[in-house]
Amino acid sequence: MIAMKNFLIMIVYLFNTSCSDSQQNHVYTPDEYKNNVHLPKDKYYKDSLSIINDLTTRLKKQDEIFYAYKAPVVDTTKSQILIDTILFDSTANKAIILTVVNFLDLNYYRKEINGKQGIANPRILFDGHAFFAQRRKNKWEYKIYYIHVGKYEKKAECLQRLREIYFHELKSLQEADYNRYNIDDKRIWQEPIWNQF
């Protein structure tokens, strides 16, 4: 009976330890700094449509912000960009956009067998990205943020990890001039990255 009780205590300890480790780097934005900007529905819809059209065109053209999707390793002809989150500043001229790109990876599981190149087993994969965008003369300019998540087989897992990083872990990285705030912190709109536009 004592052995069983000790075993149960150990299981509870391991569970709590593993849970606390997974939350270890999570830094939540204090309520007084939460970004609570809500655009009217028609304006939000118009801006989100403009952004998705811009980013989709850039992906198809393999624009420099999508450097990771160059042929022949990736086929972007049927790729899609899915917007998960758009956060705006109070002027609605700055935005942070979390996106997922689905793409056909042509090199997936490609390997050599007996010295000969194996046949590629293409597969749809998902990458998560964050874009910082600024409106100039009714046109959006974009900077892709350097932290991204990649090559997930499930969209939901990709999105979950992307949200964890940008809503709960960005501040904990503490690099010079970067990552001082999570993206739901209104102080992020004053960060040095906005001077790059």
Legacy VTK file of the C-alpha trace (Angstrom):
# vtk DataFile Version 3.0
C-alpha trace
ASCII
DATASET POLYDATA
POINTS 197 float
0.000 0.000 0.000
2.830 2.398 0.886
4.617 1.511 -2.374
1.441 2.262 -4.328
0.998 5.591 -2.522
4.623 6.550 -3.264
4.094 5.546 -6.897
1.020 7.809 -7.176
2.885 10.696 -5.536
5.713 10.241 -8.060
3.244 10.245 -10.986
1.619 13.468 -9.731
5.085 15.050 -9.257
6.205 14.079 -12.772
2.956 15.396 -14.269
3.271 18.733 -12.452
6.949 19.038 -13.363
6.343 18.344 -17.036
3.453 20.817 -17.130
5.458 23.534 -15.430
8.387 22.959 -17.822
6.135 23.449 -20.839
4.850 26.719 -19.338
8.299 27.823 -18.125
8.943 30.289 -20.945
5.401 31.634 -21.039
5.199 35.336 -20.218
1.694 36.753 -20.233
0.991 40.372 -21.102
-0.236 42.347 -18.093
-3.870 43.421 -18.424
-3.025 47.138 -18.384
-0.904 46.709 -21.533
-3.238 44.476 -23.532
-3.880 45.698 -27.055
-7.651 46.186 -27.221
-8.043 47.807 -30.634
-11.169 46.625 -32.446
-11.870 47.885 -35.935
-15.382 48.123 -37.356
-16.240 44.859 -39.143
-16.311 46.375 -42.626
-12.880 48.006 -42.165
-11.398 44.823 -40.674
-12.793 42.783 -43.564
-11.480 45.225 -46.190
-7.992 45.314 -44.641
-7.805 41.553 -44.135
-8.858 40.969 -47.767
-6.217 43.415 -49.000
-3.527 41.765 -46.852
-4.380 38.203 -47.894
-4.421 39.204 -51.582
-1.048 40.972 -51.248
0.608 38.085 -49.438
-0.838 35.440 -51.769
0.443 37.314 -54.837
3.880 37.646 -53.259
3.969 33.948 -52.414
3.053 32.914 -55.964
5.763 35.211 -57.345
8.227 33.867 -54.772
8.826 37.400 -53.550
11.836 38.044 -51.302
9.715 37.861 -48.135
8.974 34.260 -49.083
12.600 33.272 -49.706
12.053 29.828 -48.159
9.640 28.744 -50.908
11.901 28.825 -53.941
11.539 26.229 -56.702
12.461 23.442 -57.332
12.279 22.360 -53.681
8.775 23.730 -53.162
5.784 23.960 -55.483
3.834 27.128 -54.645
1.378 26.980 -57.534
-1.341 25.567 -55.276
-0.116 27.082 -52.002
-2.433 29.062 -49.793
-1.897 31.628 -47.088
-4.335 31.425 -44.224
-4.586 34.388 -41.865
-5.070 33.390 -38.254
-4.727 36.720 -36.445
-4.469 40.386 -37.337
-3.716 42.871 -34.572
-3.923 46.598 -35.366
-2.556 49.636 -33.582
-4.892 52.485 -32.619
-4.401 54.246 -35.988
-5.058 51.026 -37.969
-1.923 51.837 -39.991
0.240 49.195 -38.334
-0.627 45.515 -38.159
0.874 42.260 -36.939
-0.361 39.253 -38.877
0.002 35.582 -37.954
-0.279 33.339 -41.000
0.005 29.731 -42.030
1.304 28.764 -45.466
0.433 25.356 -46.863
2.770 24.145 -49.582
3.831 21.068 -51.488
7.316 20.052 -50.353
8.853 18.213 -53.306
11.851 16.945 -51.338
9.932 15.326 -48.536
11.537 11.960 -47.699
13.808 12.168 -50.759
16.839 9.955 -50.148
19.475 7.942 -51.905
19.048 4.172 -52.161
22.045 2.137 -53.356
23.682 5.304 -54.656
20.641 6.370 -56.724
18.387 9.283 -55.990
15.092 8.031 -54.629
11.744 9.229 -55.880
10.425 12.161 -53.876
7.347 11.609 -51.801
5.704 15.044 -52.013
3.541 16.043 -49.106
1.500 19.080 -48.059
3.179 20.772 -45.117
2.396 23.862 -43.040
4.653 26.736 -41.984
3.705 29.535 -39.602
4.933 33.109 -40.033
4.447 36.532 -38.505
4.407 39.675 -40.615
4.750 43.222 -39.385
2.882 45.486 -41.801
2.592 49.230 -42.173
0.201 51.140 -44.372
1.752 53.794 -46.613
-0.476 55.743 -48.996
-3.207 53.083 -48.804
-0.739 50.291 -49.603
0.651 47.782 -47.128
4.388 47.189 -46.754
5.551 43.993 -45.036
8.457 42.757 -42.962
8.539 39.049 -42.226
9.578 38.441 -38.629
12.545 36.139 -38.180
10.901 33.617 -35.840
8.752 31.077 -37.663
7.606 27.488 -37.231
7.959 25.006 -40.030
7.165 21.754 -41.730
4.175 20.670 -39.668
1.957 17.961 -41.090
-1.097 19.341 -39.270
-2.296 22.925 -39.582
-3.697 23.002 -36.036
-0.341 22.027 -34.502
1.451 24.671 -36.568
-1.010 27.361 -35.464
-0.841 26.329 -31.827
2.954 26.607 -31.762
2.893 29.928 -33.647
0.414 31.398 -31.149
2.443 30.138 -28.170
5.565 31.880 -29.448
4.012 35.218 -30.345
1.475 35.547 -27.526
3.405 33.951 -24.649
7.107 33.449 -25.417
8.296 36.402 -27.483
9.049 38.558 -24.440
11.026 35.786 -22.756
13.598 35.632 -25.586
15.066 39.032 -24.599
17.317 39.854 -27.542
18.687 43.336 -28.151
16.035 45.606 -29.690
13.719 42.626 -30.265
11.127 40.670 -28.381
10.581 43.038 -25.509
6.844 42.500 -25.768
4.392 39.835 -26.871
2.308 40.831 -29.885
-0.812 41.480 -27.787
1.085 44.147 -25.819
0.298 47.669 -27.053
3.887 48.764 -26.328
5.039 46.682 -29.307
3.836 49.445 -31.656
6.759 51.630 -30.497
9.449 48.989 -31.078
12.496 49.685 -33.344
11.243 47.283 -36.052
8.708 49.922 -37.142
11.594 52.255 -38.071
12.651 49.781 -40.790
9.682 50.638 -43.010
LINES 1 198
197 0 1 2 3 4 5 6 7 8 9 10 11 12 13 14 15 16 17 18 19 20 21 22 23 24 25 26 27 28 29 30 31 32 33 34 35 36 37 38 39 40 41 42 43 44 45 46 47 48 49 50 51 52 53 54 55 56 57 58 59 60 61 62 63 64 65 66 67 68 69 70 71 72 73 74 75 76 77 78 79 80 81 82 83 84 85 86 87 88 89 90 91 92 93 94 95 96 97 98 99 100 101 102 103 104 105 106 107 108 109 110 111 112 113 114 115 116 117 118 119 120 121 122 123 124 125 126 127 128 129 130 131 132 133 134 135 136 137 138 139 140 141 142 143 144 145 146 147 148 149 150 151 152 153 154 155 156 157 158 159 160 161 162 163 164 165 166 167 168 169 170 171 172 173 174 175 176 177 178 179 180 181 182 183 184 185 186 187 188 189 190 191 192 193 194 195 196
